[in-house]
Amino acid sequence: MAKKQIVLSPTTSTATPKPPSGRQNRFSREMPVKNAGIRMNEQIRVPQIRVVDEEGVVGVMTPQEAMKLARERGVDLLEIAPNAVPPVCKLMEFGKYRYEQQKREKITKASSHKQLIKELRYHPSTDTHDFEFKLRHAREWIAEGHKVKVSVQFKGREIAYKEHGVELLKKFEERIIDVAKIDSNISLMGKLMTMMFSPRGKGKKEDENSMERIELPKGKSEFGEKLEAMTLQKKNKPAEDVAAPTEVPS
């Protein structure tokens, strides 16, 4: 018995095509975007732009004329002020522009320094090595401009020996007072004894130096020597110069 041969005819798909992904097609001729935050070269599509370079203003022209000038100089055309009328574009290398932008961001980040509160925690029985190790960290934080909160944690019946915590915090104060000042003195809350330090200001340091300069001994001037001699002369004046009381006749 002969078997029937089944022939499958191609069917047309009615499914909608998938939308193109945002990934760059390897066969696409579109220029990849180096930086999404700034338009450059062929991405600039306005009627006219004001072109500038390192030396100043070049002139107002169309983007096509500016691109021709950029190719002659071997640089890029970057839109640096899109909201201006007309938009301002600069002739420069994109790598150099990005380097200068990162440099400005780094300076801005360094200038906007935030003071943080760093915390160190000791125990009444802390050994010398642990004490010195944490003290070095505290001095580094103070040098960076942060505050340092030093705590002594008591456990169980250790709270009966509060003088051990006071002694440890006083020792810490003696070792850091040359670079820091006391923000809050020793305080006890529950089983936690704390003390706060902050960086010592430059103005205060200058005032202390000026006070030390004032207290230094200086040589006496000629006027000072005369004044001292007159004072001694008054002290050693004989009693005869003092007028005796006159007797009243009876």
Protein Blocks (a to p, Z undefined) as FASTA:
>chain_A
ZZddddddddddfbdcddddfbdcfkbcbdcdfblkbcehjlpccfbdcdddfklcfbdc
dfklmmmmmmmnopacddfblmbccdddddddfklmmmmmmmmmmmmmmmmcccdddddd
ddfklcfklmmmmmmmmmmmmmnopacddddddehjlmmmmmlmmmmmmmmmmmmmmmcc
cfbdcddehjaccdddddddfklmmmmmmmmmmmpccdddfklmmmmmmmmmmmmpcfkl
pccdddddZZ
